């Protein structure tokens, strides 16, 4: 099995204010997987009545964000005027392109009771020719995503193409993003469809080619590797992959193929040149120049 694994990434724990995120990408040894440049496993977290997630308005450039929930709900607002509540199994795809601002909060109607959040948040680096496209936002219902059952697994194709299926989510480069749920003693064959592929063990109970994988590990497969993912209990994993889009620079919420573009975005945010999110009165200030992204 280990001759099919390039490396194993253990998450860096980030405190996001009231809940934890396990950050797998970017990593010093693995900046990206295909065009995936950011991978956070959020929660699971439980909030008492009156509390919840409050990610204040903040900017992005030259990337797309993908929000996918296992549990709970989030309310997305952005500077284009979109307001969208996302529920488990749905997809929020936001293309930042030349620049967008958004917030993510627990909906007010959910805060009246105990609230939960369990989600995967990823960022996609846009190919250079699309980095400065006009910003946009699209929501996709759970029922619109391809789903199938095989060998005791229930598979959802979140984004891209895999196993003969294609997600309706509009993308800018070849990729796959799968949610695979296992019954006890189930199996899923991951073929080598992309030059870079990785498996994230959301739960315990996952094995690759018979070798148990520690929970919360991101397994980077070697190019060309096909593997058998199995379970010894009810389990879940996420599969990501795709084709590389070239080197990217990341600072705070900014990603670009050009360092000077990030410098301009820093100035634009500090001087208030980004569009505002309607109805929002707060924002996240630009970190100072000593800010270093933790891995």
Buried (B, 14 or more C-beta within 10 A) or exposed (E): BEEBBBEBBEBBEEEBEBBBBBBBBBBEEBBBBBBBBBBBBBBBBBBEEEBBBEBBBBBBBBBBBBBBBBBBBBBBBBBBEBEBBBEEBBBBBBBBBBBBBBBBBBBEEBBEEEBBBBBBBBBBBBBBEBBBBEBBBBBBEEEEBBBEEEEBBBBBBBBBBBBEBEBEBEBBBBBBBBBBBBBEEBBBEBEBBBEBBBBBBBBBBBBBBEBEBEBBBBBBBBEEBEBBBBBBEEBBBBBBBBEBBEEBBBBBBBBBBEEEBBBBBBEBBEEEEBBEBEEBEEBBEBEEEEEEEEB
